[in-house]
Amino acid sequence: MAEEMEVGCARPTGGPVGESVEEEVNEKKATIRKEVSSMIHVGKKAPDFAAPGYQQGKFVSAKLSDYLGKWVLLCFYPGDFTFV
Amino acid sequence: MSIDSVFVHKMWDDNELSKMVDGGVPFPMLSDTGGKVGKIFGVFDEEAGVENRGRFIIDPDGIIQGYEVLTPPVGRNVGETFRQVQAFQLVRESKGKEATPSGWKPGKVTLKPGPDLVGKVWEVWKTEMAFD
C-alpha cells in the first residue's frame, strides 16, 4: 500500500516502473508516442508506476503493483480547485 | 491523480474537499507532475498540459477491465463506475460462468452462456431490462 515518505523543497514526482519510456531524438518521437499510447488495452495488464501522494495528513509514495489482490479505481483529473 | 504537487493536494483536501467529505479524501491523492503516468495511460493532454478525466478499473490481477476518458468540463457518474465494478466482480466470482447483460445491476438477472442459451436470450432478457 501507499507508504509514508519524507518531503523536502523539491517537488516529488513519479513515473513508470520497470521498462523505461525513453525520450529519444526528433524523428523517433512520433513513433514512440504511438507505442506509448497503445500500452492501454482492456483485458491487458495495466502498466506499473510509482507516484508521490497525499493521504490523510501524510505524504506517501504509492505503487500500482502494491495493490495487486485488490480492485483499483485509478482516476485522472485536470487539476485541484478546477470546479468539476 | 493530477499534475498538481502533493502540497497542492493537501491544500485542496484541507480547504475544500474535507468540507464535502467528512475527514477528507480517504485514498491517496497522487501527483503526476509532468504527466509521465498520464502519458502511458493515454490521458495526458500535451497542449493543455493537464490530464483528461480518465478512469480505469483494474482487477486484483492488475488487468485493466474497463476505462472511460472524458474531456475536462464533464464530470463522471460514480454510480455507473460502481455498477461496472460490481458486474466485473460478479463475473470474476463466477469464474466466467455468468455474464451481465445490458442494464444489469445487482439483483437483476445474469446470463449463463452455453449451448442452451444460444438464440434464447430473448426468453430470459427483455429490452426494458436495459433501462432502470
Backbone of each chain as ProteinMPNN parsed JSONL, in Angstrom:
{"seq_chain_A": "MAEEMEVGCARPTGGPVGESVEEEVNEKKATIRKEVSSMIHVGKKAPDFAAPGYQQGKFVSAKLSDYLGKWVLLCFYPGDFTFV", "coords_chain_A": {"N_chain_A": [[0.839, -1.197, 0.0], [0.235, 2.399, 0.013], [3.101, 4.064, 1.1], [4.475, 5.997, 3.78], [6.404, 8.97, 3.189], [9.375, 11.054, 3.146], [9.406, 14.583, 2.611], [10.913, 17.284, 0.825], [12.094, 20.434, -0.333], [12.035, 20.068, -3.038], [9.869, 19.254, -5.732], [8.24, 16.335, -5.399], [8.049, 13.639, -7.701], [6.595, 11.097, -9.811], [6.659, 8.077, -11.859], [6.758, 5.709, -14.61], [7.167, 2.232, -13.724], [9.647, -0.237, -14.066], [10.068, -1.125, -17.413], [11.66, 1.507, -19.013], [10.327, 4.47, -20.327], [11.785, 5.764, -22.859], [13.125, 8.92, -23.705], [13.59, 9.904, -26.915], [15.438, 10.97, -29.876], [14.29, 13.548, -32.165], [12.977, 12.473, -34.914], [12.161, 9.926, -34.114], [10.361, 10.358, -32.153], [7.582, 10.584, -32.743], [6.806, 7.942, -33.375], [7.374, 6.714, -30.982], [5.57, 7.919, -29.248], [3.25, 6.874, -30.279], [3.539, 4.143, -29.701], [3.591, 4.336, -26.942], [1.014, 5.342, -26.317], [-0.426, 3.167, -27.005], [-0.242, 1.387, -25.004], [-2.311, 0.827, -23.377], [-4.836, -1.409, -23.029], [-7.996, -2.975, -22.817], [-8.399, -5.878, -20.85], [-5.768, -6.4, -20.76], [-2.63, -6.164, -18.964], [-2.228, -3.499, -16.643], [0.038, -0.813, -17.025], [2.739, -0.602, -14.755], [3.387, 1.818, -12.171], [4.936, 4.326, -10.109], [4.177, 6.801, -7.707], [4.241, 9.954, -5.966], [2.168, 11.004, -3.221], [-0.653, 12.435, -1.408], [-2.186, 11.622, 1.599], [-4.563, 11.63, 3.977], [-3.313, 13.458, 5.907], [-0.654, 12.754, 5.61], [2.364, 12.572, 3.64], [2.823, 10.387, 1.018], [4.139, 7.47, -0.725], [3.15, 5.785, -3.519], [2.599, 2.704, -5.26], [1.427, 1.151, -8.11], [1.519, -1.665, -8.401], [1.624, -2.524, -5.792], [-0.943, -2.828, -5.049], [-1.94, -5.161, -5.998], [-4.223, -7.866, -5.909], [-6.278, -6.458, -4.976], [-9.205, -4.575, -5.975], [-8.841, -1.819, -8.073], [-9.504, 1.595, -8.571], [-8.383, 3.812, -10.766], [-8.071, 7.139, -11.097], [-7.842, 9.965, -13.147], [-7.601, 13.526, -13.277], [-8.167, 16.951, -14.355], [-7.198, 19.057, -12.61], [-6.479, 20.262, -9.25], [-8.809, 22.247, -7.433], [-10.336, 22.922, -9.663], [-13.081, 23.105, -10.187], [-15.001, 21.01, -11.46]], "CA_chain_A": [[0.0, 0.0, 0.0], [0.994, 3.642, -0.015], [3.985, 4.2, 2.256], [4.812, 7.378, 4.112], [7.732, 9.358, 2.727], [9.869, 12.368, 3.529], [9.4, 15.536, 1.514], [11.727, 18.47, 1.005], [11.634, 21.551, -1.141], [11.837, 19.645, -4.418], [8.552, 18.687, -5.989], [8.395, 14.909, -5.695], [7.268, 13.188, -8.847], [6.68, 9.655, -10.041], [6.796, 7.672, -13.245], [6.558, 4.279, -14.851], [8.063, 1.297, -13.054], [10.034, -1.288, -15.0], [10.589, -0.639, -18.689], [11.654, 2.959, -19.035], [9.846, 5.074, -21.563], [12.926, 6.616, -23.148], [12.98, 10.085, -24.562], [14.558, 9.757, -27.999], [15.564, 12.145, -30.745], [13.246, 14.029, -33.088], [12.183, 11.653, -35.838], [11.596, 8.747, -33.455], [9.39, 10.763, -31.136], [6.207, 10.28, -33.153], [6.553, 6.501, -33.23], [7.383, 6.369, -29.557], [4.295, 8.358, -28.69], [2.263, 5.914, -30.737], [3.708, 2.926, -28.888], [3.24, 4.639, -25.562], [-0.426, 5.454, -26.132], [-1.07, 1.879, -27.24], [0.042, 0.494, -23.877], [-3.544, 0.579, -22.639], [-5.846, -2.235, -23.687], [-8.787, -3.729, -21.845], [-8.017, -7.294, -20.833], [-4.299, -6.495, -20.652], [-2.033, -5.65, -17.731], [-2.022, -2.056, -16.528], [1.465, -0.521, -16.804], [3.014, -0.264, -13.35], [4.004, 3.135, -11.96], [5.022, 4.786, -8.725], [3.921, 8.237, -7.652], [4.062, 10.516, -4.632], [0.791, 11.411, -2.995], [-1.059, 12.956, -0.104], [-3.296, 10.822, 2.111], [-4.938, 11.74, 5.393], [-2.318, 14.125, 6.743], [0.705, 12.267, 5.373], [2.852, 12.448, 2.274], [3.051, 8.959, 0.823], [4.6, 7.049, -2.034], [2.296, 4.652, -3.875], [2.991, 1.976, -6.45], [0.231, 0.414, -8.53], [1.655, -3.115, -8.176], [1.398, -2.837, -4.371], [-2.377, -3.051, -4.858], [-2.353, -6.453, -6.574], [-5.075, -8.552, -4.942], [-7.424, -5.588, -4.69], [-9.766, -3.837, -7.101], [-8.33, -0.453, -8.046], [-10.039, 2.609, -9.487], [-7.361, 4.829, -10.993], [-8.756, 8.289, -11.699], [-7.08, 11.163, -13.502], [-8.454, 14.709, -13.431], [-7.343, 18.063, -14.839], [-6.439, 19.797, -11.611], [-7.096, 20.639, -7.981], [-9.527, 23.529, -7.431], [-10.827, 23.298, -11.001], [-14.554, 23.125, -10.266], [-15.851, 19.841, -11.715]], "C_chain_A": [[0.875, 1.249, 0.0], [1.814, 3.792, 1.255], [4.318, 5.664, 2.505], [6.207, 7.711, 3.597], [8.071, 10.758, 3.191], [9.715, 13.307, 2.351], [10.274, 16.723, 1.848], [11.196, 19.584, 0.141], [11.411, 21.166, -2.594], [10.44, 19.082, -4.56], [8.733, 17.214, -6.269], [7.543, 14.532, -6.901], [7.475, 11.703, -9.051], [6.87, 9.335, -11.5], [6.606, 6.19, -13.379], [7.566, 3.427, -14.086], [8.397, 0.202, -14.055], [10.586, -0.68, -16.266], [10.538, 0.878, -18.716], [11.162, 3.446, -20.381], [10.893, 6.114, -21.925], [12.582, 7.773, -24.067], [14.021, 9.944, -25.675], [14.527, 10.966, -28.915], [14.429, 12.289, -31.755], [12.406, 13.025, -33.862], [11.514, 10.454, -35.154], [10.468, 9.098, -32.49], [7.958, 10.363, -31.476], [5.883, 8.805, -32.951], [6.513, 6.093, -31.774], [6.047, 6.729, -28.935], [3.198, 7.354, -29.058], [2.326, 4.639, -29.888], [3.241, 3.157, -27.458], [1.72, 4.664, -25.395], [-1.129, 4.131, -26.381], [-0.78, 0.891, -26.115], [-1.222, 0.096, -23.121], [-4.53, -0.216, -23.472], [-6.677, -2.913, -22.613], [-8.425, -5.202, -21.978], [-6.522, -7.501, -20.742], [-3.839, -5.82, -19.362], [-1.921, -4.114, -17.761], [-0.535, -1.8, -16.327], [1.697, -0.078, -15.364], [3.628, 1.132, -13.266], [4.097, 3.392, -10.461], [4.796, 6.281, -8.737], [3.807, 8.701, -6.208], [2.612, 10.958, -4.454], [0.583, 11.995, -1.625], [-2.242, 12.126, 0.362], [-3.444, 11.044, 3.608], [-3.818, 12.294, 6.275], [-0.885, 13.688, 6.536], [1.071, 12.347, 3.894], [3.267, 11.001, 2.093], [3.666, 8.699, -0.554], [3.814, 5.789, -2.374], [2.763, 4.026, -5.177], [1.785, 1.128, -6.842], [0.336, -1.069, -8.176], [1.526, -3.51, -6.701], [-0.069, -3.16, -4.095], [-2.868, -4.329, -5.525], [-3.132, -7.215, -5.511], [-6.283, -7.723, -4.538], [-7.955, -5.005, -5.99], [-9.3, -2.398, -6.973], [-9.109, 0.409, -9.032], [-8.976, 3.677, -9.594], [-8.022, 5.98, -11.738], [-7.804, 9.446, -11.944], [-8.068, 12.324, -13.585], [-7.569, 15.905, -13.738], [-6.586, 18.827, -13.753], [-7.218, 20.083, -10.349], [-7.762, 22.011, -8.149], [-10.074, 23.906, -8.806], [-12.301, 22.95, -11.206], [-15.289, 21.809, -10.412], [-15.436, 18.666, -10.833]], "O_chain_A": [[2.103, 1.16, -0.012], [1.286, 3.664, 2.359], [4.428, 6.462, 1.574], [7.087, 6.851, 3.568], [7.202, 11.541, 3.574], [9.872, 12.888, 1.204], [10.372, 17.129, 3.006], [9.992, 19.677, -0.097], [10.681, 21.85, -3.312], [9.893, 18.503, -3.622], [9.328, 16.86, -7.286], [6.445, 15.057, -7.085], [8.422, 11.121, -8.522], [7.205, 10.212, -12.296], [6.33, 5.49, -12.404], [8.69, 3.862, -13.835], [7.529, -0.239, -14.808], [11.467, 0.178, -16.217], [9.488, 1.471, -18.468], [11.525, 2.914, -21.43], [10.9, 7.214, -21.373], [11.861, 7.629, -25.054], [15.217, 9.873, -25.391], [13.703, 11.867, -28.756], [13.74, 11.34, -32.13], [11.258, 12.76, -33.507], [10.437, 10.02, -35.563], [9.712, 8.224, -32.065], [7.216, 9.871, -30.626], [4.825, 8.457, -32.427], [5.723, 5.237, -31.376], [5.465, 5.943, -28.188], [2.334, 7.033, -28.242], [1.306, 4.131, -29.424], [2.592, 2.307, -26.848], [1.191, 4.082, -24.448], [-2.294, 3.971, -26.018], [-1.04, -0.304, -26.254], [-1.213, -0.847, -22.329], [-5.003, 0.257, -24.505], [-6.136, -3.378, -21.61], [-8.178, -5.701, -23.075], [-6.05, -8.635, -20.655], [-4.558, -5.023, -18.76], [-1.565, -3.524, -18.781], [0.102, -2.496, -15.536], [0.937, 0.726, -14.824], [4.312, 1.571, -14.191], [3.417, 2.751, -9.66], [5.188, 6.959, -9.686], [3.346, 7.963, -5.337], [1.919, 11.25, -5.428], [1.492, 12.05, -0.797], [-3.2, 11.939, -0.387], [-2.567, 10.692, 4.397], [-3.429, 11.674, 7.264], [0.016, 14.19, 7.209], [0.218, 12.213, 3.016], [3.986, 10.45, 2.926], [3.706, 9.575, -1.418], [3.811, 4.831, -1.601], [3.254, 4.709, -6.075], [1.191, 0.461, -5.994], [-0.633, -1.668, -7.709], [1.34, -4.686, -6.388], [-0.403, -3.699, -3.04], [-4.074, -4.561, -5.611], [-2.75, -7.213, -4.341], [-7.188, -8.204, -3.856], [-7.238, -4.948, -6.99], [-9.356, -1.819, -5.888], [-9.346, 0.013, -10.173], [-8.693, 4.374, -8.62], [-8.478, 5.819, -12.87], [-7.055, 9.851, -11.054], [-9.236, 12.128, -13.924], [-6.377, 15.899, -13.433], [-5.435, 19.206, -13.965], [-8.448, 20.143, -10.359], [-7.298, 22.833, -8.939], [-10.259, 25.09, -9.088], [-12.701, 22.543, -12.297], [-16.133, 21.495, -9.572], [-16.038, 17.594, -10.908]]}, "seq_chain_B": "MSIDSVFVHKMWDDNELSKMVDGGVPFPMLSDTGGKVGKIFGVFDEEAGVENRGRFIIDPDGIIQGYEVLTPPVGRNVGETFRQVQAFQLVRESKGKEATPSGWKPGKVTLKPGPDLVGKVWEVWKTEMAFD", "coords_chain_B": {"N_chain_B": [[-5.409, 11.286, -9.405], [-3.379, 13.875, -10.546], [-1.734, 16.631, -12.252], [-0.936, 18.255, -10.27], [1.088, 19.232, -7.422], [1.969, 17.314, -4.449], [1.691, 19.009, -2.356], [-0.172, 20.918, -3.1], [-2.311, 19.197, -3.351], [-2.721, 18.611, -0.647], [-3.561, 21.113, 0.319], [-5.917, 21.436, -1.128], [-7.448, 19.323, -0.192], [-7.544, 19.951, 2.559], [-8.795, 22.49, 2.534], [-11.053, 22.443, 0.895], [-12.103, 19.854, -0.087], [-12.441, 18.381, 2.277], [-14.585, 19.602, 3.301], [-16.593, 18.624, 1.871], [-16.494, 15.893, 2.106], [-16.563, 14.053, 4.999], [-13.756, 14.087, 7.067], [-12.038, 14.219, 4.985], [-10.409, 13.242, 1.831], [-10.181, 9.76, 1.612], [-8.435, 8.037, 0.237], [-5.187, 7.683, -1.511], [-4.122, 10.756, -2.875], [-2.724, 11.245, -5.791], [0.294, 12.498, -7.318], [1.238, 13.669, -10.446], [3.262, 15.246, -11.658], [4.342, 16.731, -14.57], [3.198, 14.794, -16.065], [3.958, 12.151, -16.683], [2.909, 9.611, -15.993], [0.287, 9.892, -16.816], [0.729, 10.047, -19.548], [1.495, 7.402, -20.265], [-0.881, 6.153, -19.789], [-2.415, 7.276, -21.669], [-3.948, 9.603, -21.274], [-2.993, 12.135, -20.981], [-3.09, 15.497, -21.89], [-1.233, 16.997, -24.119], [-1.132, 19.618, -25.182], [-2.662, 21.241, -23.451], [-1.423, 20.605, -21.136], [-2.407, 19.167, -19.02], [-4.137, 16.411, -17.327], [-6.711, 14.477, -18.864], [-10.086, 13.487, -17.919], [-9.665, 10.595, -16.938], [-10.586, 7.209, -16.207], [-9.88, 4.188, -14.771], [-10.599, 0.784, -14.43], [-9.133, -1.591, -12.544], [-8.354, -4.922, -12.08], [-7.899, -7.488, -9.425], [-5.7, -8.905, -10.412], [-4.234, -7.052, -11.691], [-5.119, -6.412, -14.188], [-6.512, -4.38, -16.724], [-9.855, -3.819, -16.771], [-11.741, -2.09, -17.713], [-12.199, 1.207, -19.088], [-12.678, 4.804, -19.09], [-12.675, 7.905, -20.662], [-12.98, 11.317, -20.311], [-13.35, 14.682, -21.531], [-12.259, 17.705, -19.829], [-14.629, 19.441, -18.944], [-16.892, 17.882, -18.257], [-18.255, 15.988, -15.682], [-17.793, 12.777, -14.011], [-19.895, 9.762, -13.729], [-20.249, 8.4, -10.832], [-21.805, 6.384, -9.782], [-22.281, 4.722, -11.986], [-19.713, 3.807, -12.454], [-19.306, 2.27, -10.122], [-21.294, 0.367, -10.54], [-20.246, -0.968, -12.735], [-17.913, -2.038, -11.595], [-19.079, -3.782, -9.727], [-20.311, -5.551, -11.492], [-18.075, -6.634, -12.847], [-16.888, -7.866, -10.68], [-18.783, -9.809, -10.045], [-18.701, -11.421, -12.345], [-16.082, -12.312, -12.163], [-16.139, -13.733, -9.718], [-17.822, -15.791, -10.443], [-16.208, -17.192, -12.011], [-16.28, -16.666, -14.726], [-18.523, -18.026, -15.583], [-20.901, -16.738, -15.457], [-22.462, -13.916, -17.041], [-23.038, -10.388, -17.415], [-25.851, -8.853, -18.626], [-26.832, -6.049, -20.778], [-27.685, -3.142, -18.974], [-27.646, -4.41, -16.561], [-27.762, -4.591, -13.027], [-26.948, -5.006, -9.509], [-28.962, -7.644, -8.31], [-30.485, -7.917, -10.557], [-31.204, -10.144, -13.364], [-28.671, -12.458, -14.438], [-26.697, -13.74, -17.169], [-26.107, -17.059, -18.3], [-23.872, -18.156, -20.228], [-23.89, -20.625, -22.795], [-24.514, -23.704, -24.637], [-27.328, -24.055, -24.412], [-28.326, -21.523, -24.258], [-28.03, -20.245, -26.623], [-29.48, -18.255, -29.045], [-31.64, -17.963, -27.412], [-31.713, -15.89, -25.714], [-33.639, -13.905, -25.771], [-35.714, -15.01, -24.384], [-35.055, -14.934, -21.713], [-34.149, -12.401, -21.209], [-35.381, -9.163, -21.39], [-36.01, -6.283, -23.453], [-36.695, -3.951, -21.998], [-35.255, -4.321, -19.73], [-32.827, -3.237, -20.113], [-32.962, -0.739, -19.249], [-33.351, 1.41, -16.364]], "CA_chain_B": [[-4.085, 11.67, -9.863], [-3.363, 15.04, -11.432], [-0.384, 17.187, -12.39], [-0.653, 19.093, -9.103], [2.046, 18.675, -6.453], [1.353, 16.766, -3.226], [1.412, 20.128, -1.445], [-1.459, 21.482, -3.525], [-3.327, 18.196, -2.969], [-3.01, 18.8, 0.787], [-4.346, 22.348, 0.464], [-7.267, 21.219, -1.68], [-8.158, 18.436, 0.742], [-7.776, 20.697, 3.805], [-9.63, 23.68, 2.413], [-12.305, 22.282, 0.161], [-12.678, 18.5, -0.152], [-12.843, 17.916, 3.61], [-15.901, 20.206, 3.582], [-17.562, 17.826, 1.11], [-16.404, 14.516, 2.61], [-16.089, 14.07, 6.38], [-12.43, 13.512, 7.268], [-11.231, 14.399, 3.773], [-10.296, 12.117, 0.895], [-9.549, 8.64, 2.319], [-7.446, 7.314, -0.578], [-4.057, 8.544, -1.89], [-4.266, 11.728, -3.974], [-1.391, 11.095, -6.372], [0.836, 13.614, -8.074], [1.876, 13.271, -11.708], [3.891, 16.451, -12.197], [4.999, 16.393, -15.835], [2.288, 13.932, -16.832], [4.589, 10.907, -17.167], [1.992, 8.475, -15.833], [-0.841, 10.192, -17.705], [1.12, 9.729, -20.928], [1.441, 5.96, -20.54], [-2.289, 5.739, -19.768], [-3.087, 7.904, -22.812], [-4.917, 10.62, -20.861], [-2.35, 13.442, -20.823], [-3.299, 16.424, -22.989], [0.055, 17.688, -24.277], [-1.305, 21.051, -25.431], [-3.143, 21.918, -22.245], [-0.513, 20.279, -20.037], [-3.139, 18.539, -17.896], [-4.732, 15.106, -17.633], [-8.155, 14.404, -19.068], [-10.766, 12.759, -16.845], [-9.574, 9.154, -17.221], [-10.936, 6.34, -15.076], [-9.504, 2.82, -15.139], [-10.95, -0.267, -13.471], [-8.034, -2.561, -12.579], [-8.768, -6.049, -11.232], [-6.857, -7.915, -8.474], [-4.516, -9.405, -11.117], [-3.58, -5.931, -12.362], [-5.627, -6.325, -15.562], [-7.484, -3.308, -16.957], [-11.122, -4.388, -17.242], [-12.509, -1.074, -18.43], [-11.804, 2.593, -18.833], [-13.504, 5.865, -19.645], [-11.922, 9.155, -20.661], [-13.815, 12.472, -20.655], [-12.653, 15.969, -21.524], [-12.427, 18.303, -18.505], [-15.822, 20.09, -18.379], [-17.99, 16.994, -17.867], [-17.915, 15.104, -14.562], [-18.114, 11.354, -14.171], [-21.011, 9.209, -12.98], [-19.612, 7.452, -9.921], [-22.711, 5.239, -9.659], [-22.053, 3.832, -13.129], [-18.422, 3.156, -12.215], [-19.513, 1.227, -9.105], [-22.073, -0.701, -11.168], [-19.319, -1.756, -13.561], [-17.042, -2.817, -10.703], [-19.897, -4.879, -9.191], [-20.5, -6.521, -12.575], [-16.802, -7.347, -13.052], [-16.671, -8.73, -9.506], [-19.671, -10.97, -10.175], [-18.162, -12.275, -13.412], [-14.861, -12.93, -11.644], [-16.502, -14.728, -8.704], [-18.445, -16.95, -11.11], [-15.137, -17.706, -12.874], [-16.668, -16.503, -16.117], [-19.721, -18.814, -15.928], [-22.019, -15.8, -15.607], [-22.175, -12.644, -17.694], [-24.079, -9.427, -17.06], [-26.385, -8.225, -19.832], [-27.021, -4.603, -20.785], [-28.581, -2.639, -17.935], [-27.564, -5.194, -15.323], [-27.256, -4.051, -11.752], [-27.141, -6.055, -8.509], [-30.342, -8.07, -8.125], [-31.071, -8.242, -11.857], [-30.822, -11.451, -13.888], [-27.416, -12.587, -15.178], [-26.79, -14.743, -18.235], [-25.149, -18.162, -18.173], [-23.609, -18.53, -21.613], [-23.698, -22.051, -23.058], [-25.298, -24.165, -25.79], [-28.774, -23.898, -24.207], [-28.742, -20.112, -24.294], [-27.859, -19.699, -27.977], [-30.771, -17.942, -29.683], [-32.727, -17.975, -26.415], [-31.57, -14.772, -24.78], [-34.908, -13.164, -25.762], [-36.644, -15.618, -23.42], [-34.688, -14.613, -20.334], [-33.793, -10.981, -21.063], [-36.284, -8.306, -22.156], [-35.4, -4.994, -23.798], [-36.871, -2.929, -20.942], [-34.273, -4.551, -18.663], [-31.646, -2.427, -20.406], [-33.162, 0.561, -18.609], [-33.646, 1.306, -14.923]], "C_chain_B": [[-4.193, 12.86, -10.802], [-1.934, 15.573, -11.48], [-0.014, 18.102, -11.212], [0.365, 18.421, -8.176], [1.29, 18.124, -5.244], [0.987, 17.889, -2.249], [0.069, 20.779, -1.797], [-2.585, 20.502, -3.189], [-3.731, 18.386, -1.503], [-3.899, 20.029, 0.989], [-5.784, 22.159, -0.017], [-8.091, 20.358, -0.723], [-8.52, 19.214, 2.022], [-8.86, 21.758, 3.646], [-10.944, 23.498, 1.681], [-12.896, 20.876, 0.267], [-13.153, 18.004, 1.212], [-14.17, 18.547, 4.038], [-17.001, 19.464, 2.825], [-17.631, 16.402, 1.649], [-15.824, 14.577, 4.018], [-14.725, 13.396, 6.494], [-11.538, 13.626, 6.044], [-11.16, 13.14, 2.929], [-9.57, 10.949, 1.566], [-8.417, 7.95, 1.549], [-6.302, 8.238, -0.989], [-4.411, 9.47, -3.063], [-2.883, 11.811, -4.607], [-1.006, 12.273, -7.247], [1.581, 13.099, -9.31], [2.437, 14.508, -12.399], [4.64, 16.076, -13.479], [4.191, 15.415, -16.673], [2.861, 12.609, -17.316], [3.651, 9.703, -17.09], [0.781, 8.663, -16.761], [-0.531, 9.853, -19.149], [1.01, 8.233, -21.188], [0.004, 5.432, -20.493], [-3.102, 6.453, -20.865], [-4.088, 8.992, -22.449], [-4.319, 12.025, -20.756], [-2.571, 14.294, -22.066], [-2.049, 17.291, -23.104], [-0.111, 19.203, -24.434], [-1.711, 21.806, -24.178], [-2.226, 21.669, -21.054], [-1.205, 19.699, -18.828], [-3.682, 17.177, -18.321], [-6.217, 15.275, -17.944], [-8.745, 13.553, -17.948], [-10.799, 11.262, -17.151], [-9.898, 8.341, -15.982], [-10.745, 4.898, -15.503], [-9.921, 1.86, -14.04], [-9.896, -1.36, -13.615], [-8.354, -3.683, -11.602], [-7.625, -6.531, -10.325], [-5.614, -8.526, -9.133], [-3.767, -8.285, -11.849], [-4.023, -5.752, -13.809], [-6.647, -5.181, -15.669], [-8.761, -3.92, -17.517], [-11.959, -3.363, -17.996], [-11.929, 0.295, -18.179], [-12.749, 3.55, -19.527], [-12.645, 7.111, -19.597], [-12.831, 10.274, -21.132], [-12.945, 13.717, -20.715], [-13.046, 16.707, -20.232], [-13.81, 18.809, -18.08], [-16.945, 19.172, -17.9], [-17.527, 16.007, -16.789], [-18.372, 13.681, -14.809], [-19.41, 10.993, -13.459], [-20.443, 8.09, -12.094], [-20.467, 6.193, -9.761], [-22.497, 4.232, -10.781], [-20.703, 3.102, -12.972], [-18.588, 2.021, -11.207], [-20.305, 0.06, -9.689], [-21.163, -1.593, -12.01], [-18.402, -2.612, -12.688], [-17.821, -4.007, -10.147], [-20.116, -5.961, -10.242], [-19.213, -7.325, -12.814], [-16.513, -8.289, -11.883], [-17.533, -9.982, -9.59], [-19.13, -11.953, -11.21], [-16.929, -13.025, -12.9], [-15.183, -14.019, -10.624], [-17.117, -15.978, -9.326], [-17.438, -17.665, -12.014], [-15.569, -17.695, -14.338], [-17.898, -17.308, -16.526], [-20.933, -17.914, -16.112], [-21.541, -14.536, -16.3], [-23.326, -11.701, -17.366], [-24.574, -8.722, -18.315], [-26.506, -6.707, -19.681], [-28.01, -4.202, -19.691], [-28.518, -3.407, -16.632], [-27.152, -4.322, -14.159], [-27.565, -5.095, -10.707], [-28.62, -6.365, -8.29], [-31.012, -8.448, -9.439], [-30.493, -9.55, -12.389], [-29.469, -11.406, -14.626], [-27.625, -13.629, -16.272], [-25.744, -15.82, -17.988], [-24.88, -18.709, -19.571], [-23.342, -20.027, -21.76], [-24.606, -22.454, -24.199], [-26.803, -23.917, -25.637], [-29.258, -22.466, -24.366], [-28.667, -19.516, -25.704], [-29.236, -19.495, -28.615], [-31.929, -17.843, -28.713], [-32.633, -16.816, -25.424], [-32.891, -14.008, -24.673], [-35.904, -13.736, -24.741], [-36.351, -15.188, -21.984], [-34.381, -13.135, -20.111], [-34.685, -10.142, -21.965], [-35.668, -6.92, -22.34], [-35.534, -3.966, -22.679], [-35.871, -3.116, -19.801], [-32.973, -3.784, -18.911], [-31.725, -1.084, -19.673], [-33.523, 0.362, -17.132], [-35.129, 1.108, -14.667]], "O_chain_B": [[-4.995, 12.857, -11.735], [-1.038, 15.034, -10.83], [1.086, 18.653, -11.167], [0.483, 17.196, -8.153], [0.115, 18.431, -5.043], [0.088, 17.736, -1.422], [-0.715, 21.139, -0.919], [-3.676, 20.913, -2.793], [-4.911, 18.332, -1.158], [-4.872, 19.983, 1.742], [-6.732, 22.649, 0.596], [-9.267, 20.625, -0.477], [-9.651, 19.143, 2.503], [-9.73, 21.909, 4.504], [-11.854, 24.313, 1.829], [-14.051, 20.715, 0.663], [-14.152, 17.288, 1.3], [-14.801, 18.104, 4.998], [-18.187, 19.648, 3.097], [-18.694, 15.781, 1.651], [-14.723, 15.091, 4.216], [-14.56, 12.255, 6.064], [-10.394, 13.173, 6.07], [-11.759, 12.115, 3.254], [-8.45, 11.126, 2.046], [-7.536, 7.344, 2.159], [-6.418, 9.454, -0.839], [-4.924, 9.03, -4.091], [-1.966, 12.387, -4.02], [-1.853, 12.949, -7.832], [2.434, 12.216, -9.22], [2.135, 14.783, -13.56], [5.488, 15.184, -13.457], [4.47, 15.228, -17.858], [2.328, 12.004, -18.245], [3.603, 8.881, -18.005], [0.318, 7.718, -17.4], [-1.412, 9.424, -19.895], [0.484, 7.829, -22.225], [-0.299, 4.394, -21.081], [-4.313, 6.261, -20.975], [-4.99, 9.281, -23.235], [-5.032, 12.99, -20.48], [-2.272, 13.857, -23.177], [-1.829, 18.198, -22.3], [0.673, 19.977, -23.885], [-1.174, 22.872, -23.879], [-2.243, 22.422, -20.08], [-0.659, 19.729, -17.724], [-3.69, 16.833, -19.503], [-6.892, 16.118, -17.353], [-8.021, 12.974, -17.139], [-11.826, 10.727, -17.569], [-9.544, 8.712, -14.863], [-11.357, 4.435, -16.465], [-9.638, 2.087, -12.864], [-9.775, -1.981, -14.671], [-8.6, -3.427, -10.423], [-6.503, -6.038, -10.44], [-4.578, -8.654, -8.48], [-2.783, -8.542, -12.544], [-3.384, -5.028, -14.572], [-7.526, -5.036, -14.819], [-8.753, -4.477, -18.614], [-12.792, -3.728, -18.826], [-11.248, 0.52, -17.178], [-13.51, 3.175, -20.419], [-11.96, 7.356, -18.605], [-13.395, 10.201, -22.224], [-11.924, 13.802, -20.032], [-14.054, 16.37, -19.612], [-14.158, 18.621, -16.914], [-17.858, 19.626, -17.21], [-16.541, 15.291, -16.965], [-19.204, 13.406, -15.674], [-19.959, 11.786, -12.695], [-20.194, 6.979, -12.561], [-19.945, 5.087, -9.623], [-22.529, 3.024, -10.549], [-20.58, 1.928, -13.319], [-18.065, 0.927, -11.418], [-20.029, -1.098, -9.378], [-21.292, -2.817, -11.998], [-18.146, -3.774, -13.004], [-17.296, -5.12, -10.096], [-20.108, -7.15, -9.924], [-19.258, -8.546, -12.965], [-15.963, -9.373, -12.072], [-17.085, -11.078, -9.254], [-19.105, -13.162, -10.979], [-16.756, -14.214, -13.167], [-14.586, -15.095, -10.648], [-16.958, -17.084, -8.808], [-17.782, -18.629, -12.698], [-15.252, -18.614, -15.093], [-18.285, -17.283, -17.694], [-21.874, -18.263, -16.825], [-20.385, -14.133, -16.172], [-24.44, -12.138, -17.077], [-23.793, -8.059, -18.997], [-26.308, -6.159, -18.596], [-29.043, -4.846, -19.509], [-29.253, -3.098, -15.693], [-26.308, -3.436, -14.287], [-28.363, -5.996, -10.965], [-29.432, -5.457, -8.108], [-31.984, -9.202, -9.452], [-29.444, -10.011, -11.939], [-29.167, -10.448, -15.338], [-28.641, -14.323, -16.28], [-24.638, -15.536, -17.526], [-25.574, -19.612, -20.039], [-22.645, -20.621, -20.938], [-25.39, -21.638, -24.684], [-27.48, -23.604, -26.616], [-30.445, -22.22, -24.581], [-29.174, -18.422, -25.951], [-30.04, -20.421, -28.714], [-33.074, -17.661, -29.126], [-33.363, -16.762, -24.435], [-33.23, -13.515, -23.597], [-36.815, -13.041, -24.293], [-37.252, -15.087, -21.152], [-34.354, -12.664, -18.974], [-34.744, -10.379, -23.172], [-34.907, -6.446, -21.495], [-34.607, -3.196, -22.429], [-35.653, -2.205, -19.003], [-32.121, -3.693, -18.027], [-30.724, -0.389, -19.497], [-33.943, -0.719, -16.719], [-35.547, 1.002, -13.514]]}, "name": "protein", "num_of_chains": 2, "seq": "MAEEMEVGCARPTGGPVGESVEEEVNEKKATIRKEVSSMIHVGKKAPDFAAPGYQQGKFVSAKLSDYLGKWVLLCFYPGDFTFVMSIDSVFVHKMWDDNELSKMVDGGVPFPMLSDTGGKVGKIFGVFDEEAGVENRGRFIIDPDGIIQGYEVLTPPVGRNVGETFRQVQAFQLVRESKGKEATPSGWKPGKVTLKPGPDLVGKVWEVWKTEMAFD"}
